[in-house]
Amino acid sequence: MSNLSFLARTSILIAFFFFIDKVLAFVRVGIISRQYAGSVELLDTFNAANNLPDVLFALISGGALAMAFIPLMSEYLTTKGRAAAWDLFSRVANLAFIVTGVAAIVIAIFAEQIVNAELGIAPGFGAEQRQLLAELMRLNLVGTIIFSISGLVMASLQANQHFLLPALAPTMYNIGQIAGAIFLVPRFGIYGLVYGVILGAALHLLIQIPGLFRYKFKWTPALDLRHTGLIEALKLLGPRLLTMFGIQLIVIARDNLASRLDQVGAVTSLTYGWMIMQVPETLLATAIATAMLPTLAELASREEWSDFRLTIEKALRVLIALTIPVAAVMAAGIHPLVRAAFGFDEATSTLITWTTRAYLITLTGFSIQEIAARSFYARKEPFFPLYAVILRLAMFIAIGIAGITFFREIGAPIIAFAEIALLIESIILFGWLSNRLHEPLNVWSAAAKGVVAALIGGVTAYVLAVIVPGSAVLTALLGMIIGGLICLPIIWSEIKLLLKL
């Protein structure tokens, strides 16, 4: 029971710092979007240039290692002690750094070919835009190499049940990017944004270094591929790497399809729409799932399956009941806030608004996926998320191609809507997880309450935003606040579960 109480407190702590991070992220984006409001095509180029470095980070040292590595390091800490755990960390980090560096060099050498290929990042861009994209991508790889260590440091501290410094790290990353936008863009132009990314990556790592000293980190300067712990880590990582590769292929496919629309702002609207949807998803689902993974790994290592299932069920009920109405209320009042936050003209703001609404349809799916995937990794069953993401990738590409073929005039929102594939993937994962636990996860009452709350809250938010006189931003906020408050009594029993995780 003490673990569950700790889990609730940790989730709230992480959510708080994620909130600070999201505020800074919108400050950053607001500054950048105003700097380039008259040349949105440059923002399209900058955002597309992040894709392949992000793929490399996610595969080698980010989400791939974090989800697969935390359960293994938690087991080492529980059964073999901290010294053995840090020895394992060192060997994995050494390998990750070498592989990231080699991959970064290869990508830098062949950047033009990668950008220009028909199945590359943005073949629909003009020649000059593609050349700039290649140059920005090369610079971005410097930050990726730094992240190859920083991402592992974050995972290791979380495995030690320390969440404060890892939660602060993304905030420092945004601070670095804000500094780049304010101080470096006036001198270096669009390249200043990438220098800000590199600065942010360095701060992301440095803020976590004190945590290593606190937990008596000792680096092992060795790379022994026959080391049993490293072999075990690689066995878990293999399916996770393929899973993350599939997820990142969706991001690349998204911008590839967007570049073919011949629509200025398409890539940027997808990037910003995704970022907006990620605010509630991060504050709710990622915060809870991040706090849960070490606890789930410990429960799985002790084979305490009843507590394991109960923890997952509570989290799913909370997330499903909250995210359905949150998506509806946000969709109802988002447009004036988009215009005020980013400072784009009406056409670009409308494009971002509808793209965001399309993404919000999948908010609950993302939340389920966060919990379900981590549950499988805690059980050391990484193939289930891999099978699910293969289905998702196939569905996304099929829907995306059909969308830009038959509904081209809709533009970027039709590509965002293709992420409905993720909702289907989440339902599949949910079903598989229920079967593996040999007892159904009871979440349908929470889903029903969420739908009712969404209908009432969403309609209320929209009506108030339309009929109340005054500033569009203020009436939208008023509608969203009142709409959200109306939802609370309907889902109150699920909200109380949040404190009992």
Residue, then its C-alpha position, 0 to 999 in steps of 0.5 A: m500500500s505504501n508503494l501505491s501512496f508513493l506512486a500517487r505522490t510521484s505522479i503528481l510531482i512529475a505532472f507538476f514539472f511536466f506542466i512547467d515544461k509545457v508552459l515553457a514549451f509554449v513560450r518557446v513556440g510562441i517566440i519562434s512562431r512570431q519570429y517566422a510568422g511571415s516565413v512559415e516555410l522556414l518553420d516547416t523546414f526546421n520542424a522537418a529537420n528534427n525528424l531523423p535526429d529524433v528517430l536516432f535519439a528515440l531508437i538508441s537512447g531515448g524511449a527505446l532504452a528507457m522502457a526496456f532498461i528501467p525494469l532490468m535496472s530495477e531488478y539489478l537494484t533489487t537483487k544484485g545491489r547498486a554497484a552491479a546496477w551502475d556497472l550495467f548502466s555504464r556498459v549500456a551507456n558506452l554502447a549507446f554512445i558509440v552506436t549513436g556517434v557512428a549513426a550520426i556520422v553516417i546520417a551527416i554524410f548522406a544527409e542530402q540523399i536522405v532528404n531528397a529520396e522519394l521515401g525520404i523526409a520531405p521530397g515535396f519541398g523545393a530544392e533550396q528548402r531541401q538543402l537547408l533541411a539537410e544542413l539543419m539536420r546535420l547540426n541537430l545530430v550534435g544534440t542527439i549525441i548528447f541525448s544518447i547519454s542524457g536519456l540513459v541517465m534519466a532512465s537510471l535515476q527513475a529506476n532508483q525511484h528518483f524522479l525530480l531531476p529527470a522531471l526537471a531535465p525537459t524544462m532545461y531543454n526548453i530553456g536552452q531552446i528559448a535562449g537560442a530563439i532570443f539570443l542566437v536567431p537574431r545573429f545566426g537566423i534559422y541556424g540559431l534555433v538548432y544551436g538552441v537545441i544543442l544548448g538545451a540538450a547539454l542542459h538536459l544532461l547537466i541538470q541530472i548529473p547531481g543525481l548520479f553522485r547522490y546514488k553513488f554512480k561509478w563509471t565502468p570504462a568497459l564494453d564487453l558484449r559478452h557481459t550477461g547483463l548487457i546481453e539481457a538488456l540487448k534481448l529486451l531492447g531488440p523488440r523495443l528498438l523495432t517498436m520505436f522504429g515503427i513509431q518514428l517511421i509514422v512521424i517521418a511518413r507524416d511529414n513526407l505526406a504533408s510535404r506532398l500537399d503543397q500547403v504552406g504550414a502543413v508540417t508546422s500545423l502537424t507539429y504544433g497540433w501534436m504538441i497541443m494534444q500532448v499537453p493533457e496527454t503528458l500531464l495525465a498519461t505520461a506522468i502516471a505511466t512514468a511513475m508506474l513503470p519502476t513500481l510495476a517492474e518491482l511487482a512483476s519481479r516479485e510476481e505480485w500479479s494481483d497488485f500489478r493488475l489492480t494498479i493498471e486498472k486504477a490508472l486506466r480508469v482514471l485516464i479514460a474518464l479524464t481524457i475523453p471529456v478533456a479532448a472534447v472541451m479542448a476541441a470546443g474552445i481551442h481556436p482563439l487560443v491558437r491564434a493568441a498563442f502563436g500569432f499566425d494569420e487566420a488561415t494558418s491558425t485555422l489549419i493548426t486548430w483543425t489539425t489539433r482537433a483531429y489529434l485530440i480524437t486520439l488522446t484517449g488512445f495515447s493514454i491507454q497506450e502509455i499504460a499498456a505498453r509499459s505494463f508489457y515491458a514491466r513483465k519483460e514481454p516486449f513483443f506485444p507492443l511491437y506487433a501492435v505498432i506494426l498494425r498501427l504503422a500499416m493503418f496510418i500509412a493506408i489512411g494517410i495515403a487515402g486521405i491525401t488522395f481523396f480528401r486532399e483539399i482538407g490538407a494537414p488535418i486529414i494526415a492527423f486524423a490518420e492517427i486514429a490508427l493509434l486508438i485502434e492499436s491501443i484497444i488491441l493492446f488493452g485486449w492483449l493485456s487483459n488476456r495476459l493478466h487472466e482477469p478482465l480489466n474493468v474500465w467500461s464504466a469509466a469509458a461510459k462516464g467519460v463519453v457522457a461528460a464529454l458530450i455535456g462538457g464539450v457542448t457547454a464549452y462551445v455554446l458559451a464560447v459562441i454566445v457570451p460577448g467579449s474577447a474571443v480568448l476570454t470567452a473560449l477560456l470561460g467556456m472551457i473552464i465551465g465545461g470542465l467543471i460540469c464534467l467533474p461530478i460525472i467522473w468524480s469517482e474516477i478522479k478520486l482514484l488518482l489519489k489512491l494509485 
